[in-house]
Amino acid sequence: MPRFFLNVRQRGTLIRDEEGDDLPDRAAAKTLAHAILHDMRRLPHIYGPPRRWRANTFVITDEAGALVAEVPYASIL
């Protein structure tokens, strides 16, 4: 199963996902990103209010480091 990395672009800095996730395909990687964002919105007592993180973006890459997709955090607001 391929491994995908949900890196985070925060204020112009890329924070790398060092572990990644084994997922069946690119669509599953995007689905995981959206699920994480929905949890973040649902749990502000853990992640803070959306205004603190809504400008961030998931930068999803594959094992070779190639860009798969970008998912702005604001896409779930």
Summary of the structure (lengths in Angstrom):
residues: 77
radius of gyration: 12.2
end to end distance: 31.1
largest distance: 35.5
contacts: 204
relative contact order: 0.26
helix: 38%
strand: 32%
